[in-house]
């Protein structure tokens, strides 16, 4: 459950790889477009001509750094100040012993630097040794449930076709943040058939109001 001997892949806006949760103890640079299983935390950092890939470890939106920390941020002690004095707080991700494989799809702070899914993005998952892929991104709902929610998105089709031949990998996709539209508000790639779509919950454990939701037009 802590992620020992596992690699988790995620694609996102960028990663502050020099952050204490991800950096190497010897200060070694992130493994850009290569794979190194000997790393303490970050075994791969993929990028392409469409992504920002800030060499100093920047993340214009901090979305990727945040998501990576939730998944597998390594244990670190943080000192916080309060009215009663200094308090040492131990912070970890959910599977803090897992390693990370990261693909930078950030472009100008948005999630728009996605490379070819079939030829680049999806094969990168297995090349890095990951069997779980987390994808907190997708298309926004445009108000037309039929056009948006049918099984027509390029990313949805790419994931499904790839997953047939790589069924040992679990691909997770965010359902989206368009819950205000109600039912039929999830889109590509959350409406693919061979992934696990994940919505959001509020503090009480109930479905978050802003979380996109199904079903899809074909009843899934």
FENTA-V906086 format. One record per residue. N is the residue number from 1. PSI is psi as a letter, one per 40 degrees, with the letter a starting at -180 (NA if undefined). NEAR is the number of other ideal C-beta (glycine too) atoms within 10 Angstrom. Layout:
N;PSI;NEAR
N;PSI;NEAR
//
This chain:
1;d;6
2;e;12
3;e;18
4;h;10
5;f;7
6;i;15
7;h;20
8;h;24
9;i;28
10;i;25
11;h;28
12;a;24
13;d;27
14;i;28
15;h;31
16;g;20
17;e;25
18;e;14
19;i;17
20;d;14
21;d;22
22;d;25
23;i;19
24;i;17
25;d;7
26;e;6
27;e;7
28;i;12
29;i;12
30;i;24
31;g;21
32;h;13
33;f;13
34;i;12
35;h;16
36;g;15
37;e;12
38;e;8
39;i;17
40;d;13
41;d;21
42;h;22
43;e;22
44;i;26
45;g;26
46;i;25
47;i;21
48;a;16
49;e;7
50;e;15
51;i;21
52;d;20
53;g;20
54;h;16
55;d;10
56;e;7
57;f;17
58;i;16
59;g;22
60;d;15
61;e;16
62;e;16
63;d;19
64;d;25
65;d;22
66;d;17
67;d;21
68;d;27
69;d;23
70;d;13
71;d;20
72;f;26
73;h;23
74;i;20
75;h;12
76;i;14
77;h;9
78;h;10
79;h;8
80;i;8
81;h;8
82;i;7
83;d;4
84;e;6
85;a;6
86;h;8
87;h;10
88;h;8
89;h;9
90;h;9
91;h;14
92;i;15
93;i;21
94;d;14
95;g;19
96;e;20
97;e;16
98;i;22
99;i;26
100;i;30
101;h;27
102;h;28
103;h;29
104;h;25
105;f;26
106;h;29
107;h;17
108;f;10
109;e;14
110;i;14
111;g;19
112;e;13
113;f;21
114;h;20
115;a;20
116;h;13
117;d;19
118;d;14
119;d;10
120;c;13
121;d;23
122;d;25
123;d;14
124;d;21
125;d;25
126;d;16
127;d;14
128;e;25
129;e;15
130;i;23
131;e;14
132;h;20
133;h;25
134;h;23
135;g;25
136;g;20
137;i;24
138;i;25
139;i;18
140;i;11
141;h;20
142;e;11
143;e;9
144;g;10
145;d;18
146;d;8
147;d;11
148;d;22
149;e;25
150;i;16
151;g;15
152;e;13
153;h;19
154;d;14
155;d;23
156;d;25
157;d;17
158;d;19
159;d;26
160;d;16
161;d;15
162;d;21
163;d;19
164;d;10
165;e;7
166;f;15
167;e;9
168;e;7
169;h;18
170;h;14
171;h;22
172;h;16
173;h;24
174;h;20
175;d;22
176;i;26
177;f;16
178;f;22
179;e;20
180;d;10
181;e;17
182;a;10
183;i;12
184;f;21
185;e;23
186;i;29
187;a;26
188;h;22
189;e;24
190;d;30
191;e;30
192;i;25
193;d;14
194;f;16
195;i;21
196;h;11
197;h;21
198;h;15
199;a;18
200;i;15
201;i;11
202;a;11
203;d;6
204;e;6
205;e;6
206;i;9
207;h;13
208;i;16
209;d;9
210;e;13
211;h;20
212;i;28
213;i;19
214;a;17
215;i;12
216;i;19
217;d;16
218;e;10
219;e;6
220;NA;12
//
